[in-house]
């Protein structure tokens, strides 16, 4: 199994019911956006092909399934938020001073 698919499978398992549990840090719209940004941070660990796979597949394979087929975000919002997380990591790597 390639790295991107393995990541998607492990993330789905790790998320469990956190998107639908009202006591979770990932509940509600803000929590869903947080998860997308956090997953976007992980994109820097992949090749371009792997990043594309995670971006294309994560909405349906993780997010929609994790919300029990009742997503709050649409695919565009999810991907845009992932790209924000990815961009922050790239900015950090570029500007770090240690």
Secondary structure, 3 states (H helix, E strand, C coil): CCHHHHHHHHHHHHHCCCCCCCCCCCCHHHHHHHHHHHHHHHHHHCCHHHHHHHHHHHHHHHHHHHCCCCCCCCHHHHHHHHHHHHHHHHHHHHHCCC
